[in-house]
Amino acid sequence: MTKLSVNINKIALIRNSREGENPNLLQVAQDCESYGAQGITVHPRPDQRHIRYSDLEPLKKLVTTEFNIEGYPSEEFLSIVSRIRPHQCTLVPDPPDALTSDTGWDTAKHKTFLSDVVSQLQSEGIRVSLFMNPDEDLLFHVQDIGAERIEFYTGPYAYHYHENPESAIEPYVRAASVCRSLNLGMNAGHDLSLKNLQFFKRQIPDILEVSIGHALICDALYYGLRNTIQMYRSRLTLSE
């Protein structure tokens, strides 16, 4: 079964646009779980424009499913994550001023750095996932680095899906085959939506987790949060 982890960054972004706690981030996280989410994902950034570092400890205490913290492994980020100890940490190669994640790691170039970071996080009992493009050559280095999982950056898939779904998914299918040969667990995230999620899951049925935020929150404006989470869960279930 593929788990649905809801990224609540956009909830925090709305909250931060005004003073106060409306919408209440903790309540939304709790509601997401009660509506069927099987995980909560956050991606704090250096400017803390949405998720703040101060949100992490209360969320860790509250979340009863799986808590996934994404981010660039700066010294500050690693110190906080090591203290919070989420179930999973997804390392993303974002520069500090990035608007959103838009590429995966060059695991050949950053092998030594990532190996040290992964070892540090795993020593705290944290599962590590690396944000990756569907690049078969770079995936082979993940095994040397020691991460348990990768998260496919699915932005290109989502962008080209409407043109030709089969062509859009092809690099991911090939990359998934490499991951299986290396015993790497596979997650996926970025621009997955109600339109393209079911096809992705059918082509790569052993995806362990999808992390979805922007599209899901946008859909919730029309369908409501409870209904939207159930719709995403349904896309995953009908693909099995």
C-alpha positions as CSV (number, residue, x, y, z in Angstrom):
1,M,0.0,0.0,0.0
2,T,1.3,3.5,-0.9
3,K,0.9,5.9,1.9
4,L,-0.3,9.5,1.5
5,S,1.7,12.1,3.4
6,V,0.1,15.5,3.3
7,N,2.6,18.4,3.1
8,I,1.1,21.3,5.3
9,N,3.5,24.0,4.2
10,K,0.7,25.9,2.5
11,I,-1.3,25.9,5.6
12,A,1.6,27.5,7.5
13,L,2.0,30.0,4.6
14,I,-1.6,31.2,5.1
15,R,-1.1,31.4,8.8
16,N,2.0,33.5,8.5
17,S,0.3,36.0,6.3
18,R,-1.4,37.4,9.4
19,E,-0.4,37.5,13.1
20,G,-1.9,34.7,15.2
21,E,-2.7,31.0,14.7
22,N,-5.4,31.0,12.1
23,P,-5.5,28.5,10.5
24,N,-4.1,26.5,13.4
25,L,-1.3,24.3,12.0
26,L,-1.5,21.7,14.7
27,Q,-5.3,21.3,14.3
28,V,-5.0,20.9,10.6
29,A,-2.3,18.3,10.9
30,Q,-4.5,16.4,13.4
31,D,-7.5,16.7,11.1
32,C,-5.5,15.5,8.1
33,E,-4.7,12.3,10.0
34,S,-8.3,11.8,11.1
35,Y,-9.4,12.3,7.5
36,G,-7.1,9.5,6.3
37,A,-3.6,11.0,5.8
38,Q,-1.0,8.4,6.6
39,G,1.7,10.9,7.2
40,I,2.5,14.6,7.7
41,T,5.3,16.3,5.7
42,V,6.9,19.7,6.3
43,H,9.7,21.5,4.6
44,P,11.1,24.4,6.7
45,R,13.2,26.9,4.8
46,P,15.8,29.3,6.1
47,D,13.5,32.3,5.8
48,Q,10.7,30.4,7.6
49,R,8.2,31.8,5.2
50,H,5.8,28.9,5.9
51,I,6.9,26.1,8.3
52,R,8.9,27.6,11.2
53,Y,11.5,25.7,13.1
54,S,9.4,26.3,16.2
55,D,6.6,24.3,14.6
56,L,8.6,21.1,14.5
57,E,8.6,20.0,18.1
58,P,4.9,20.5,18.6
59,L,4.2,18.6,15.4
60,K,6.4,15.7,16.4
61,K,4.5,15.4,19.7
62,L,1.1,15.5,17.9
63,V,1.6,13.4,14.8
64,T,0.5,9.8,15.3
65,T,1.2,8.5,11.8
66,E,4.6,9.3,10.2
67,F,6.3,12.7,10.5
68,N,8.6,13.6,7.6
69,I,10.8,16.7,7.6
70,E,12.3,17.8,4.3
71,G,15.1,20.2,3.7
72,Y,18.6,21.1,2.8
73,P,21.1,19.6,5.2
74,S,22.6,22.8,6.6
75,E,24.2,22.8,10.0
76,E,21.2,24.4,11.6
77,F,18.7,22.1,9.9
78,L,20.7,19.0,10.9
79,S,20.9,20.1,14.5
80,I,17.2,20.7,14.7
81,V,16.2,17.5,12.9
82,S,18.6,15.5,15.1
83,R,16.9,16.9,18.2
84,I,13.3,16.4,16.9
85,R,13.9,12.9,15.5
86,P,11.1,12.6,12.9
87,H,10.4,9.2,11.5
88,Q,11.9,10.3,8.2
89,C,14.1,13.1,6.9
90,T,14.1,13.8,3.2
91,L,17.3,15.6,2.1
92,V,16.7,18.1,-0.7
93,P,19.4,20.1,-2.6
94,D,17.7,23.4,-2.4
95,P,19.7,26.6,-2.3
96,P,18.5,29.0,0.5
97,D,16.6,31.3,-1.8
98,A,14.7,28.5,-3.7
99,L,11.0,29.1,-4.3
100,T,10.4,25.4,-4.4
101,S,12.3,22.2,-5.0
102,D,13.2,21.8,-8.7
103,T,15.9,19.1,-9.0
104,G,17.4,16.1,-7.3
105,W,20.8,15.4,-5.8
106,D,24.0,14.9,-7.8
107,T,25.0,11.9,-5.7
108,A,28.3,11.5,-7.5
109,K,29.4,15.0,-6.8
110,H,28.1,15.1,-3.2
111,K,28.7,11.5,-2.2
112,T,31.1,12.2,0.7
113,F,29.0,15.0,2.1
114,L,25.7,13.0,1.8
115,S,27.3,9.9,3.3
116,D,28.3,11.9,6.4
117,V,24.9,13.5,6.7
118,V,23.0,10.2,6.3
119,S,25.2,8.5,8.9
120,Q,24.6,11.3,11.4
121,L,20.8,11.2,11.0
122,Q,20.7,7.4,11.1
123,S,22.6,7.4,14.3
124,E,19.6,9.2,15.8
125,G,17.2,6.5,14.5
126,I,15.9,8.6,11.6
127,R,15.2,7.0,8.2
128,V,16.8,9.0,5.4
129,S,15.4,9.6,1.9
130,L,17.3,11.5,-0.9
131,F,15.3,13.7,-3.3
132,M,16.4,12.4,-6.7
133,N,15.7,12.9,-10.4
134,P,15.0,9.6,-12.3
135,D,18.7,9.4,-13.3
136,E,19.8,5.7,-13.4
137,D,23.5,6.4,-13.1
138,L,23.1,8.7,-10.0
139,L,20.8,6.2,-8.3
140,F,23.7,3.7,-8.1
141,H,25.6,6.1,-5.8
142,V,22.7,6.1,-3.3
143,Q,23.6,2.6,-2.2
144,D,27.1,3.7,-1.3
145,I,25.8,6.8,0.5
146,G,23.6,4.5,2.7
147,A,20.1,6.2,2.5
148,E,17.2,3.7,2.8
149,R,15.0,5.5,0.3
150,I,14.9,8.0,-2.5
151,E,12.1,10.4,-3.3
152,F,11.5,10.8,-7.0
153,Y,11.2,14.5,-8.1
154,T,8.0,14.2,-10.1
155,G,7.9,17.8,-11.4
156,P,8.9,16.8,-15.0
157,Y,6.4,13.9,-15.0
158,A,3.6,16.3,-14.0
159,Y,4.6,18.9,-16.5
160,H,4.6,16.5,-19.4
161,Y,1.8,14.2,-18.3
162,H,-0.9,16.1,-20.3
163,E,1.1,15.8,-23.5
164,N,2.0,12.1,-23.3
165,P,1.5,10.1,-20.1
166,E,3.5,7.1,-21.3
167,S,6.5,9.2,-22.4
168,A,6.3,11.2,-19.1
169,I,6.5,8.2,-16.9
170,E,9.1,6.2,-18.9
171,P,12.2,7.6,-17.1
172,Y,10.6,6.8,-13.8
173,V,9.8,3.3,-14.7
174,R,13.4,2.7,-15.7
175,A,14.7,4.3,-12.6
176,A,12.3,2.3,-10.4
177,S,13.8,-0.9,-11.9
178,V,17.3,0.3,-10.7
179,C,15.9,1.1,-7.3
180,R,14.5,-2.4,-7.0
181,S,17.8,-4.0,-7.9
182,L,19.5,-1.9,-5.2
183,N,16.8,-2.6,-2.6
184,L,16.1,1.1,-2.3
185,G,12.7,2.1,-1.1
186,M,10.9,4.6,-3.4
187,N,8.8,7.7,-2.4
188,A,7.6,10.4,-4.8
189,G,6.6,14.0,-4.7
190,H,6.2,17.3,-6.4
191,D,3.2,18.4,-8.5
192,L,1.4,15.1,-8.2
193,S,-2.3,15.7,-8.4
194,L,-5.7,14.1,-8.8
195,K,-5.1,14.1,-12.5
196,N,-1.8,12.3,-12.7
197,L,-1.4,10.4,-9.4
198,Q,-3.3,7.2,-10.4
199,F,-1.4,6.7,-13.6
200,F,1.9,7.2,-11.8
201,K,1.0,4.6,-9.1
202,R,-0.2,2.1,-11.7
203,Q,3.1,2.2,-13.5
204,I,5.2,2.0,-10.3
205,P,2.9,0.1,-7.9
206,D,5.6,-0.4,-5.3
207,I,6.0,3.3,-4.5
208,L,6.0,3.4,-0.7
209,E,4.8,7.0,-0.1
210,V,3.7,10.1,-2.0
211,S,4.1,13.5,-0.4
212,I,1.6,16.0,-1.7
213,G,0.9,19.5,-0.6
214,H,0.3,22.3,-3.1
215,A,-2.2,20.5,-5.4
216,L,-4.0,18.9,-2.4
217,I,-4.5,22.2,-0.6
218,C,-5.7,23.8,-3.8
219,D,-8.2,21.0,-4.4
220,A,-9.3,21.4,-0.8
221,L,-10.5,24.9,-1.5
222,Y,-13.2,23.4,-3.7
223,Y,-13.8,19.9,-2.3
224,G,-13.0,20.5,1.4
225,L,-10.1,18.9,3.2
226,R,-11.8,15.7,4.3
227,N,-13.1,14.9,0.8
228,T,-9.9,15.9,-0.9
229,I,-7.8,13.6,1.3
230,Q,-10.2,10.7,0.6
231,M,-10.1,11.5,-3.2
232,Y,-6.3,11.2,-3.1
233,R,-6.4,8.0,-1.1
234,S,-8.9,6.7,-3.6
235,R,-6.6,7.4,-6.5
236,L,-3.9,5.3,-4.8
237,T,-6.2,2.5,-3.8
238,L,-7.8,2.1,-7.2
239,S,-4.4,1.7,-8.7
240,E,-3.6,-1.4,-6.6
